[in-house]
Amino acid sequence: MKIDRRVQRTRQLLRAALIELILEKGYQAITVQDITDRANLGRATFYLHYPNGKDELLLKMMEETMQDIIQQIGQPAAGELMTDGVPPSLVAFQHAQENAAFYRAVVGADGLAGVMHGYRQSTTAQIKQQIESWLPPGVQPTVPLDFIAHFIFGALNAVIVWWLENENAISAEEMAQRFQKLIRDGINGFTQPQTDARRLDRGREEQHRD
């Protein structure tokens, strides 16, 4: 269902105000009143859209950002870590480049704390789905998918912050290629045919029995 333009404009004003305020004085110091004053809107309007306060506003912004990135990435072919020959992380780096203020506000030194938990949970769930589609039939990782997904989540956020702090000294394309190689080599180092995985599990069980 299409969102009313007035609703879109109100949310854009609130989100822009929040980003500006985080960069100015840090997330923890901000109040709802600060946000509405900056956006020139009433508190009642804010709570109409985000009844659970500033955490809900920020979490919605982050979730929509990740949904947009996942949608742009598309679905890779089975056994491939690329989408149409392009590293999926390129979309994330390009998005960060185009929305640098948002990323600095969210994952920078003055960003959020507790609300990151919800963002991490929803994002790693989507990353796990991507990994599962990358794996060729009959191949499985020898470490939990949760581990890989959280590693990718943390690594991508860390290198994006580093990249933005260095004022995009490297192109988004080059950053994506470097990140892709690290992820591809890492995942390949922890995958093996299911038969080998079962054999390894049996060997471990026998060692424990001994």
C-alpha positions as CSV (number, residue, x, y, z in Angstrom):
1,M,0.0,0.0,0.0
2,K,1.4,3.4,-1.0
3,I,2.1,5.8,1.9
4,D,0.4,9.2,1.8
5,R,2.8,12.0,0.7
6,R,2.2,14.0,3.9
7,V,3.1,10.9,6.0
8,Q,6.3,10.5,4.0
9,R,7.2,14.1,4.4
10,T,6.6,14.0,8.2
11,R,8.7,10.9,8.6
12,Q,11.5,12.4,6.4
13,L,11.5,15.5,8.6
14,L,11.8,13.5,11.8
15,R,14.5,11.3,10.4
16,A,16.5,14.2,9.1
17,A,16.2,15.9,12.5
18,L,17.4,12.8,14.3
19,I,20.5,12.3,12.1
20,E,21.5,16.0,12.5
21,L,21.1,15.8,16.3
22,I,23.1,12.5,16.6
23,L,26.0,14.1,14.8
24,E,25.8,17.2,16.9
25,K,25.5,15.7,20.4
26,G,25.2,11.9,20.3
27,Y,22.2,9.6,20.4
28,Q,21.9,9.2,24.2
29,A,21.6,12.9,24.8
30,I,18.7,13.4,22.4
31,T,15.1,13.7,23.6
32,V,11.9,13.5,21.6
33,Q,11.4,17.2,22.3
34,D,14.8,17.9,20.6
35,I,13.7,15.9,17.5
36,T,10.3,17.6,17.2
37,D,11.8,21.1,17.8
38,R,14.3,20.5,15.0
39,A,11.7,19.1,12.7
40,N,9.2,21.9,13.6
41,L,6.6,19.3,14.4
42,G,4.5,18.6,17.5
43,R,5.2,15.8,20.0
44,A,1.7,14.4,19.3
45,T,2.7,14.0,15.6
46,F,5.9,12.2,16.6
47,Y,4.1,9.7,18.8
48,L,1.5,9.1,16.1
49,H,4.2,7.7,13.9
50,Y,6.6,6.3,16.5
51,P,4.6,5.5,19.7
52,N,7.6,3.9,21.3
53,G,9.9,6.9,21.1
54,K,13.2,7.7,19.5
55,D,14.4,4.1,19.6
56,E,11.5,3.0,17.3
57,L,12.3,5.9,14.9
58,L,15.9,4.9,14.6
59,L,15.2,1.2,14.4
60,K,12.7,1.8,11.6
61,M,15.3,3.9,9.7
62,M,17.9,1.1,10.0
63,E,15.5,-1.7,9.0
64,E,14.3,0.2,6.0
65,T,17.9,0.9,5.0
66,M,18.7,-2.8,5.2
67,Q,15.6,-3.8,3.3
68,D,16.5,-1.4,0.5
69,I,20.0,-2.8,0.3
70,I,18.8,-6.5,0.2
71,Q,16.2,-5.6,-2.4
72,Q,18.9,-3.9,-4.6
73,I,21.3,-6.9,-4.2
74,G,18.7,-9.4,-5.5
75,Q,19.1,-13.1,-5.4
76,P,22.5,-14.7,-6.3
77,A,22.6,-17.9,-8.2
78,A,23.2,-21.1,-6.3
79,G,26.9,-21.6,-5.7
80,E,27.7,-18.0,-6.5
81,L,28.9,-15.2,-4.2
82,M,28.1,-12.6,-6.9
83,T,24.9,-11.2,-8.3
84,D,25.2,-10.6,-12.1
85,G,29.0,-10.5,-11.7
86,V,28.8,-7.8,-9.0
87,P,29.8,-8.2,-5.3
88,P,26.6,-7.8,-3.2
89,S,28.6,-5.6,-0.8
90,L,28.9,-3.0,-3.6
91,V,25.3,-2.0,-2.9
92,A,26.1,-1.4,0.8
93,F,29.2,0.7,0.0
94,Q,27.3,2.8,-2.6
95,H,24.4,3.2,-0.2
96,A,26.8,4.4,2.5
97,Q,28.5,6.8,0.2
98,E,25.2,8.3,-0.8
99,N,23.9,8.4,2.8
100,A,27.2,9.2,4.7
101,A,25.5,11.3,7.4
102,F,23.1,8.5,8.2
103,Y,25.8,5.9,8.5
104,R,28.0,8.2,10.7
105,A,25.0,8.8,12.9
106,V,24.1,5.1,13.2
107,V,27.3,3.2,13.5
108,G,29.8,6.0,14.3
109,A,31.3,6.9,17.7
110,D,28.3,9.0,18.7
111,G,25.6,6.5,17.5
112,L,23.3,4.2,19.3
113,A,23.7,1.4,21.8
114,G,20.7,-0.7,22.8
115,V,18.7,-0.4,19.6
116,M,21.5,-2.1,17.7
117,H,20.3,-5.4,19.1
118,G,17.1,-5.4,17.1
119,Y,18.9,-4.2,14.0
120,R,21.6,-6.9,14.3
121,Q,19.0,-9.6,14.8
122,S,16.9,-8.7,11.7
123,T,20.0,-8.0,9.5
124,T,21.8,-11.3,10.4
125,A,18.6,-13.2,9.6
126,Q,18.6,-11.8,6.1
127,I,22.4,-12.4,5.7
128,K,21.8,-16.1,6.6
129,Q,19.3,-16.4,3.9
130,Q,21.8,-14.9,1.4
131,I,24.5,-17.4,2.5
132,E,22.1,-20.3,2.2
133,S,21.4,-19.3,-1.4
134,W,25.1,-19.0,-2.1
135,L,26.0,-22.5,-1.0
136,P,26.1,-25.1,-3.8
137,P,23.8,-28.2,-3.4
138,G,25.4,-30.8,-1.1
139,V,27.8,-28.3,0.5
140,Q,27.4,-26.9,4.0
141,P,29.6,-24.8,6.3
142,T,31.6,-26.5,9.1
143,V,30.7,-23.5,11.4
144,P,27.2,-22.3,12.3
145,L,25.5,-20.0,9.8
146,D,24.8,-17.7,12.7
147,F,28.5,-17.3,13.3
148,I,29.1,-16.4,9.6
149,A,26.2,-14.0,9.5
150,H,27.3,-12.1,12.6
151,F,30.8,-12.0,11.3
152,I,29.7,-10.5,8.0
153,F,27.4,-8.0,9.8
154,G,30.2,-6.8,12.1
155,A,32.9,-6.7,9.5
156,L,30.8,-4.8,7.0
157,N,29.7,-2.2,9.5
158,A,33.3,-1.8,10.7
159,V,34.8,-1.3,7.3
160,I,32.1,1.1,6.2
161,V,32.8,3.3,9.2
162,W,36.6,3.2,8.5
163,W,35.9,4.0,4.9
164,L,33.7,7.0,5.7
165,E,36.2,8.3,8.2
166,N,38.8,8.2,5.5
167,E,36.5,10.2,3.2
168,N,36.1,7.5,0.6
169,A,39.8,7.4,-0.3
170,I,39.0,4.1,-2.0
171,S,36.1,3.8,-4.5
172,A,33.0,1.9,-3.5
173,E,33.7,-0.6,-6.2
174,E,37.2,-1.4,-4.9
175,M,35.9,-1.6,-1.3
176,A,33.3,-4.1,-2.4
177,Q,35.8,-6.2,-4.3
178,R,38.2,-6.3,-1.3
179,F,35.3,-7.2,1.1
180,Q,33.9,-9.8,-1.3
181,K,37.3,-11.6,-1.5
182,L,37.7,-11.8,2.2
183,I,34.1,-13.1,2.6
184,R,34.4,-15.5,-0.3
185,D,37.7,-17.0,0.9
186,G,36.5,-17.1,4.5
187,I,33.2,-19.0,3.6
188,N,35.0,-21.3,1.2
189,G,37.5,-22.1,4.0
190,F,34.6,-23.3,6.2
191,T,32.6,-25.3,3.6
192,Q,32.9,-28.9,2.5
193,P,30.6,-31.6,1.0
194,Q,28.0,-32.9,3.4
195,T,29.6,-36.4,3.3
196,D,32.9,-35.0,4.5
197,A,31.2,-33.0,7.2
198,R,29.4,-36.1,8.4
199,R,32.8,-38.0,8.4
200,L,34.4,-35.2,10.4
201,D,31.5,-35.3,12.9
202,R,31.9,-39.0,13.4
203,G,35.7,-38.6,13.9
204,R,35.1,-36.0,16.6
205,E,32.6,-38.3,18.3
206,E,35.1,-41.1,18.3
207,Q,37.7,-38.9,19.8
208,H,35.4,-37.9,22.6
209,R,34.6,-41.6,23.3
210,D,38.4,-42.4,23.4
